[in-house]
Amino acid sequence: MKCVICKTGEVQRATVQAEIKAGLDRLLVPVEGEICQECGEAYYSAEVLRYLERVRDEFIHKAIAPTFVGKVYQVS
C-alpha cells in the first residue's frame, strides 16, 4: 500500500512508538501499526486507537504510573 501523505512510500507493518499527549505530559506506548518507509507516517487500527485512548484516560485518572524516562526543559 502507498502512503496517503507522501504518495511515494510503501506502508509496512511494524511496532510503533505511539506518542500520547496528556496535558504537558507525553506517553510513549509501543503498539502494532503500519508505518510509511519514506515519510514515517503511522497508521493505526481502530482497536489500537481505542487502546491508546484507554491508556491516556488511565494515565489522566492516575490508574497507571508509567516509568519516567527523562525531563523536558524550557528556555524562556
Backbone atoms as SQL, in Angstrom:
CREATE TABLE atoms (id INTEGER PRIMARY KEY, chain TEXT, resi INTEGER, resn TEXT, atom TEXT, x REAL, y REAL, z REAL);
INSERT INTO atoms VALUES
  (1, 'A', 1, 'MET', 'N', 0.835, -1.170, 0.000),
  (2, 'A', 1, 'MET', 'CA', 0.000, 0.000, 0.000),
  (3, 'A', 1, 'MET', 'C', 0.890, 1.246, 0.000),
  (4, 'A', 2, 'LYS', 'N', 0.501, 2.240, -0.764),
  (5, 'A', 2, 'LYS', 'CA', 1.220, 3.513, -0.798),
  (6, 'A', 2, 'LYS', 'C', 0.708, 4.437, 0.304),
  (7, 'A', 3, 'CYS', 'N', 1.587, 5.265, 0.819),
  (8, 'A', 3, 'CYS', 'CA', 1.247, 6.229, 1.862),
  (9, 'A', 3, 'CYS', 'C', 0.322, 7.309, 1.294),
  (10, 'A', 4, 'VAL', 'N', -0.732, 7.634, 2.030),
  (11, 'A', 4, 'VAL', 'CA', -1.657, 8.674, 1.569),
  (12, 'A', 4, 'VAL', 'C', -1.112, 10.081, 1.828),
  (13, 'A', 5, 'ILE', 'N', -0.054, 10.195, 2.630),
  (14, 'A', 5, 'ILE', 'CA', 0.529, 11.502, 2.921),
  (15, 'A', 5, 'ILE', 'C', 1.572, 11.885, 1.867),
  (16, 'A', 6, 'CYS', 'N', 2.622, 11.069, 1.725),
  (17, 'A', 6, 'CYS', 'CA', 3.702, 11.414, 0.788),
  (18, 'A', 6, 'CYS', 'C', 3.469, 10.858, -0.613),
  (19, 'A', 7, 'LYS', 'N', 2.565, 9.909, -0.744),
  (20, 'A', 7, 'LYS', 'CA', 2.187, 9.311, -2.036),
  (21, 'A', 7, 'LYS', 'C', 3.266, 8.450, -2.693),
  (22, 'A', 8, 'THR', 'N', 4.449, 8.330, -2.053),
  (23, 'A', 8, 'THR', 'CA', 5.519, 7.557, -2.680),
  (24, 'A', 8, 'THR', 'C', 5.980, 6.374, -1.837),
  (25, 'A', 9, 'GLY', 'N', 5.901, 6.501, -0.520),
  (26, 'A', 9, 'GLY', 'CA', 6.426, 5.473, 0.372),
  (27, 'A', 9, 'GLY', 'C', 5.517, 4.259, 0.485),
  (28, 'A', 10, 'GLU', 'N', 6.146, 3.116, 0.730),
  (29, 'A', 10, 'GLU', 'CA', 5.403, 1.887, 0.986),
  (30, 'A', 10, 'GLU', 'C', 5.098, 1.792, 2.477),
  (31, 'A', 11, 'VAL', 'N', 3.887, 1.376, 2.800),
  (32, 'A', 11, 'VAL', 'CA', 3.459, 1.229, 4.184),
  (33, 'A', 11, 'VAL', 'C', 3.627, -0.231, 4.589),
  (34, 'A', 12, 'GLN', 'N', 4.317, -0.461, 5.718),
  (35, 'A', 12, 'GLN', 'CA', 4.568, -1.823, 6.186),
  (36, 'A', 12, 'GLN', 'C', 4.237, -1.942, 7.666),
  (37, 'A', 13, 'ARG', 'N', 3.828, -3.152, 8.080),
  (38, 'A', 13, 'ARG', 'CA', 3.524, -3.418, 9.489),
  (39, 'A', 13, 'ARG', 'C', 4.808, -3.310, 10.307),
  (40, 'A', 14, 'ALA', 'N', 4.650, -2.759, 11.518),
  (41, 'A', 14, 'ALA', 'CA', 5.800, -2.592, 12.400),
  (42, 'A', 14, 'ALA', 'C', 5.318, -2.279, 13.808),
  (43, 'A', 15, 'THR', 'N', 6.203, -2.435, 14.772),
  (44, 'A', 15, 'THR', 'CA', 5.925, -1.957, 16.115),
  (45, 'A', 15, 'THR', 'C', 6.283, -0.478, 16.131),
  (46, 'A', 16, 'VAL', 'N', 5.346, 0.332, 16.565),
  (47, 'A', 16, 'VAL', 'CA', 5.477, 1.791, 16.513),
  (48, 'A', 16, 'VAL', 'C', 5.425, 2.341, 17.932),
  (49, 'A', 17, 'GLN', 'N', 6.227, 3.355, 18.220),
  (50, 'A', 17, 'GLN', 'CA', 6.154, 4.060, 19.497),
  (51, 'A', 17, 'GLN', 'C', 5.144, 5.193, 19.327),
  (52, 'A', 18, 'ALA', 'N', 3.891, 4.931, 19.674),
  (53, 'A', 18, 'ALA', 'CA', 2.860, 5.965, 19.574),
  (54, 'A', 18, 'ALA', 'C', 3.066, 6.961, 20.704),
  (55, 'A', 19, 'GLU', 'N', 2.899, 8.238, 20.412),
  (56, 'A', 19, 'GLU', 'CA', 3.031, 9.281, 21.421),
  (57, 'A', 19, 'GLU', 'C', 1.646, 9.808, 21.760),
  (58, 'A', 20, 'ILE', 'N', 1.304, 9.757, 23.047),
  (59, 'A', 20, 'ILE', 'CA', 0.022, 10.256, 23.523),
  (60, 'A', 20, 'ILE', 'C', 0.283, 11.524, 24.330),
  (61, 'A', 21, 'LYS', 'N', -0.464, 12.576, 24.045),
  (62, 'A', 21, 'LYS', 'CA', -0.342, 13.818, 24.801),
  (63, 'A', 21, 'LYS', 'C', -1.419, 13.847, 25.873),
  (64, 'A', 22, 'ALA', 'N', -1.015, 14.150, 27.100),
  (65, 'A', 22, 'ALA', 'CA', -1.934, 14.292, 28.227),
  (66, 'A', 22, 'ALA', 'C', -1.517, 15.546, 28.985),
  (67, 'A', 23, 'GLY', 'N', -2.089, 16.675, 28.634),
  (68, 'A', 23, 'GLY', 'CA', -1.643, 17.944, 29.197),
  (69, 'A', 23, 'GLY', 'C', -0.233, 18.238, 28.717),
  (70, 'A', 24, 'LEU', 'N', 0.671, 18.496, 29.656),
  (71, 'A', 24, 'LEU', 'CA', 2.070, 18.732, 29.286),
  (72, 'A', 24, 'LEU', 'C', 2.880, 17.448, 29.250),
  (73, 'A', 25, 'ASP', 'N', 2.265, 16.341, 29.639),
  (74, 'A', 25, 'ASP', 'CA', 2.946, 15.050, 29.660),
  (75, 'A', 25, 'ASP', 'C', 2.832, 14.349, 28.301),
  (76, 'A', 26, 'ARG', 'N', 3.811, 13.500, 28.030),
  (77, 'A', 26, 'ARG', 'CA', 3.814, 12.680, 26.819),
  (78, 'A', 26, 'ARG', 'C', 4.033, 11.234, 27.236),
  (79, 'A', 27, 'LEU', 'N', 3.243, 10.349, 26.678),
  (80, 'A', 27, 'LEU', 'CA', 3.391, 8.916, 26.939),
  (81, 'A', 27, 'LEU', 'C', 3.859, 8.248, 25.659),
  (82, 'A', 28, 'LEU', 'N', 4.858, 7.387, 25.737),
  (83, 'A', 28, 'LEU', 'CA', 5.295, 6.589, 24.599),
  (84, 'A', 28, 'LEU', 'C', 4.782, 5.175, 24.816),
  (85, 'A', 29, 'VAL', 'N', 3.982, 4.705, 23.873),
  (86, 'A', 29, 'VAL', 'CA', 3.323, 3.407, 24.004),
  (87, 'A', 29, 'VAL', 'C', 3.658, 2.550, 22.783),
  (88, 'A', 30, 'PRO', 'N', 4.340, 1.427, 22.973),
  (89, 'A', 30, 'PRO', 'CA', 4.623, 0.558, 21.820),
  (90, 'A', 30, 'PRO', 'C', 3.355, -0.189, 21.404),
  (91, 'A', 31, 'VAL', 'N', 2.993, -0.066, 20.121),
  (92, 'A', 31, 'VAL', 'CA', 1.808, -0.728, 19.584),
  (93, 'A', 31, 'VAL', 'C', 2.110, -1.239, 18.181),
  (94, 'A', 32, 'GLU', 'N', 1.319, -2.171, 17.731),
  (95, 'A', 32, 'GLU', 'CA', 1.428, -2.651, 16.355),
  (96, 'A', 32, 'GLU', 'C', 0.689, -1.689, 15.440),
  (97, 'A', 33, 'GLY', 'N', 1.319, -1.324, 14.367),
  (98, 'A', 33, 'GLY', 'CA', 0.694, -0.424, 13.407),
  (99, 'A', 33, 'GLY', 'C', 1.328, -0.619, 12.051),
  (100, 'A', 34, 'GLU', 'N', 1.129, 0.348, 11.211),
  (101, 'A', 34, 'GLU', 'CA', 1.766, 0.358, 9.903),
  (102, 'A', 34, 'GLU', 'C', 2.461, 1.706, 9.775),
  (103, 'A', 35, 'ILE', 'N', 3.627, 1.703, 9.145),
  (104, 'A', 35, 'ILE', 'CA', 4.403, 2.934, 9.034),
  (105, 'A', 35, 'ILE', 'C', 4.939, 3.086, 7.615),
  (106, 'A', 36, 'CYS', 'N', 4.930, 4.326, 7.142),
  (107, 'A', 36, 'CYS', 'CA', 5.464, 4.626, 5.812),
  (108, 'A', 36, 'CYS', 'C', 6.982, 4.590, 5.881),
  (109, 'A', 37, 'GLN', 'N', 7.593, 3.858, 4.991),
  (110, 'A', 37, 'GLN', 'CA', 9.041, 3.731, 4.969),
  (111, 'A', 37, 'GLN', 'C', 9.735, 4.985, 4.432),
  (112, 'A', 38, 'GLU', 'N', 8.962, 5.872, 3.807),
  (113, 'A', 38, 'GLU', 'CA', 9.528, 7.097, 3.232),
  (114, 'A', 38, 'GLU', 'C', 9.420, 8.288, 4.192),
  (115, 'A', 39, 'CYS', 'N', 8.200, 8.591, 4.657),
  (116, 'A', 39, 'CYS', 'CA', 7.995, 9.802, 5.467),
  (117, 'A', 39, 'CYS', 'C', 7.766, 9.529, 6.948),
  (118, 'A', 40, 'GLY', 'N', 7.518, 8.257, 7.320),
  (119, 'A', 40, 'GLY', 'CA', 7.351, 7.918, 8.730),
  (120, 'A', 40, 'GLY', 'C', 5.937, 8.044, 9.257),
  (121, 'A', 41, 'GLU', 'N', 4.982, 8.386, 8.409),
  (122, 'A', 41, 'GLU', 'CA', 3.585, 8.485, 8.842),
  (123, 'A', 41, 'GLU', 'C', 3.121, 7.136, 9.388),
  (124, 'A', 42, 'ALA', 'N', 2.466, 7.169, 10.562),
  (125, 'A', 42, 'ALA', 'CA', 2.000, 5.932, 11.197),
  (126, 'A', 42, 'ALA', 'C', 0.492, 5.799, 11.021),
  (127, 'A', 43, 'TYR', 'N', 0.062, 4.559, 10.835),
  (128, 'A', 43, 'TYR', 'CA', -1.358, 4.232, 10.678),
  (129, 'A', 43, 'TYR', 'C', -1.708, 3.200, 11.744),
  (130, 'A', 44, 'TYR', 'N', -2.874, 3.410, 12.404),
  (131, 'A', 44, 'TYR', 'CA', -3.296, 2.521, 13.484),
  (132, 'A', 44, 'TYR', 'C', -4.693, 1.988, 13.202),
  (133, 'A', 45, 'SER', 'N', -4.935, 0.756, 13.646),
  (134, 'A', 45, 'SER', 'CA', -6.275, 0.175, 13.529),
  (135, 'A', 45, 'SER', 'C', -7.191, 0.817, 14.562),
  (136, 'A', 46, 'ALA', 'N', -8.497, 0.644, 14.405),
  (137, 'A', 46, 'ALA', 'CA', -9.466, 1.169, 15.367),
  (138, 'A', 46, 'ALA', 'C', -9.231, 0.556, 16.740),
  (139, 'A', 47, 'GLU', 'N', -8.867, -0.717, 16.775),
  (140, 'A', 47, 'GLU', 'CA', -8.593, -1.398, 18.045),
  (141, 'A', 47, 'GLU', 'C', -7.414, -0.757, 18.773),
  (142, 'A', 48, 'VAL', 'N', -6.355, -0.459, 18.055),
  (143, 'A', 48, 'VAL', 'CA', -5.179, 0.177, 18.654),
  (144, 'A', 48, 'VAL', 'C', -5.528, 1.586, 19.128),
  (145, 'A', 49, 'LEU', 'N', -6.313, 2.329, 18.351),
  (146, 'A', 49, 'LEU', 'CA', -6.713, 3.669, 18.759),
  (147, 'A', 49, 'LEU', 'C', -7.529, 3.637, 20.049),
  (148, 'A', 50, 'ARG', 'N', -8.426, 2.658, 20.182),
  (149, 'A', 50, 'ARG', 'CA', -9.196, 2.507, 21.419),
  (150, 'A', 50, 'ARG', 'C', -8.257, 2.203, 22.596),
  (151, 'A', 51, 'TYR', 'N', -7.269, 1.356, 22.361),
  (152, 'A', 51, 'TYR', 'CA', -6.288, 1.030, 23.404),
  (153, 'A', 51, 'TYR', 'C', -5.523, 2.281, 23.831),
  (154, 'A', 52, 'LEU', 'N', -5.082, 3.105, 22.870),
  (155, 'A', 52, 'LEU', 'CA', -4.349, 4.325, 23.185),
  (156, 'A', 52, 'LEU', 'C', -5.219, 5.306, 23.969),
  (157, 'A', 53, 'GLU', 'N', -6.498, 5.398, 23.621),
  (158, 'A', 53, 'GLU', 'CA', -7.420, 6.258, 24.372),
  (159, 'A', 53, 'GLU', 'C', -7.573, 5.766, 25.810),
  (160, 'A', 54, 'ARG', 'N', -7.660, 4.445, 25.986),
  (161, 'A', 54, 'ARG', 'CA', -7.787, 3.866, 27.319),
  (162, 'A', 54, 'ARG', 'C', -6.539, 4.145, 28.154),
  (163, 'A', 55, 'VAL', 'N', -5.351, 3.998, 27.554),
  (164, 'A', 55, 'VAL', 'CA', -4.099, 4.282, 28.259),
  (165, 'A', 55, 'VAL', 'C', -4.064, 5.747, 28.680),
  (166, 'A', 56, 'ARG', 'N', -4.451, 6.642, 27.782),
  (167, 'A', 56, 'ARG', 'CA', -4.475, 8.080, 28.109),
  (168, 'A', 56, 'ARG', 'C', -5.415, 8.348, 29.276),
  (169, 'A', 57, 'ASP', 'N', -6.612, 7.808, 29.222),
  (170, 'A', 57, 'ASP', 'CA', -7.588, 8.016, 30.301),
  (171, 'A', 57, 'ASP', 'C', -7.080, 7.457, 31.626),
  (172, 'A', 58, 'GLU', 'N', -6.475, 6.275, 31.590),
  (173, 'A', 58, 'GLU', 'CA', -5.941, 5.676, 32.816),
  (174, 'A', 58, 'GLU', 'C', -4.808, 6.523, 33.392),
  (175, 'A', 59, 'PHE', 'N', -3.987, 7.098, 32.529),
  (176, 'A', 59, 'PHE', 'CA', -2.901, 7.957, 32.989),
  (177, 'A', 59, 'PHE', 'C', -3.462, 9.227, 33.621),
  (178, 'A', 60, 'ILE', 'N', -4.432, 9.852, 32.973),
  (179, 'A', 60, 'ILE', 'CA', -5.029, 11.087, 33.489),
  (180, 'A', 60, 'ILE', 'C', -5.678, 10.848, 34.848),
  (181, 'A', 61, 'HIS', 'N', -6.333, 9.697, 35.012),
  (182, 'A', 61, 'HIS', 'CA', -7.012, 9.384, 36.271),
  (183, 'A', 61, 'HIS', 'C', -6.104, 8.649, 37.262),
  (184, 'A', 62, 'LYS', 'N', -4.816, 8.620, 36.955),
  (185, 'A', 62, 'LYS', 'CA', -3.783, 8.035, 37.824),
  (186, 'A', 62, 'LYS', 'C', -4.008, 6.547, 38.134),
  (187, 'A', 63, 'ALA', 'N', -4.646, 5.845, 37.195),
  (188, 'A', 63, 'ALA', 'CA', -4.836, 4.399, 37.341),
  (189, 'A', 63, 'ALA', 'C', -3.568, 3.639, 36.953),
  (190, 'A', 64, 'ILE', 'N', -2.695, 4.295, 36.185),
  (191, 'A', 64, 'ILE', 'CA', -1.400, 3.709, 35.824),
  (192, 'A', 64, 'ILE', 'C', -0.312, 4.737, 36.132),
  (193, 'A', 65, 'ALA', 'N', 0.885, 4.244, 36.381),
  (194, 'A', 65, 'ALA', 'CA', 2.037, 5.111, 36.640),
  (195, 'A', 65, 'ALA', 'C', 3.209, 4.614, 35.796),
  (196, 'A', 66, 'PRO', 'N', 3.287, 5.069, 34.544),
  (197, 'A', 66, 'PRO', 'CA', 4.362, 4.613, 33.654),
  (198, 'A', 66, 'PRO', 'C', 5.740, 5.003, 34.178),
  (199, 'A', 67, 'THR', 'N', 6.737, 4.322, 33.691),
  (200, 'A', 67, 'THR', 'CA', 8.123, 4.605, 34.038),
  (201, 'A', 67, 'THR', 'C', 8.521, 5.978, 33.514),
  (202, 'A', 68, 'PHE', 'N', 9.157, 6.753, 34.348),
  (203, 'A', 68, 'PHE', 'CA', 9.658, 8.074, 33.984),
  (204, 'A', 68, 'PHE', 'C', 10.964, 7.904, 33.223),
  (205, 'A', 69, 'VAL', 'N', 11.097, 8.534, 32.041),
  (206, 'A', 69, 'VAL', 'CA', 12.296, 8.309, 31.233),
  (207, 'A', 69, 'VAL', 'C', 13.123, 9.560, 30.945),
  (208, 'A', 70, 'GLY', 'N', 12.709, 10.710, 31.415),
  (209, 'A', 70, 'GLY', 'CA', 13.518, 11.880, 31.125),
  (210, 'A', 70, 'GLY', 'C', 12.851, 13.159, 31.592),
  (211, 'A', 71, 'LYS', 'N', 13.434, 14.275, 31.208),
  (212, 'A', 71, 'LYS', 'CA', 12.920, 15.580, 31.580),
  (213, 'A', 71, 'LYS', 'C', 12.855, 16.472, 30.347),
  (214, 'A', 72, 'VAL', 'N', 11.975, 17.451, 30.407),
  (215, 'A', 72, 'VAL', 'CA', 11.876, 18.455, 29.359),
  (216, 'A', 72, 'VAL', 'C', 12.165, 19.797, 30.001),
  (217, 'A', 73, 'TYR', 'N', 12.989, 20.591, 29.351),
  (218, 'A', 73, 'TYR', 'CA', 13.337, 21.905, 29.864),
  (219, 'A', 73, 'TYR', 'C', 12.875, 22.958, 28.884),
  (220, 'A', 74, 'GLN', 'N', 12.432, 24.101, 29.416),
  (221, 'A', 74, 'GLN', 'CA', 12.008, 25.198, 28.563),
  (222, 'A', 74, 'GLN', 'C', 12.879, 26.410, 28.859),
  (223, 'A', 75, 'VAL', 'N', 13.458, 26.990, 27.825),
  (224, 'A', 75, 'VAL', 'CA', 14.263, 28.198, 27.970),
  (225, 'A', 75, 'VAL', 'C', 13.364, 29.376, 27.599),
  (226, 'A', 76, 'SER', 'N', 13.286, 30.340, 28.497),
  (227, 'A', 76, 'SER', 'CA', 12.420, 31.495, 28.206),
  (228, 'A', 76, 'SER', 'C', 13.210, 32.734, 27.914);
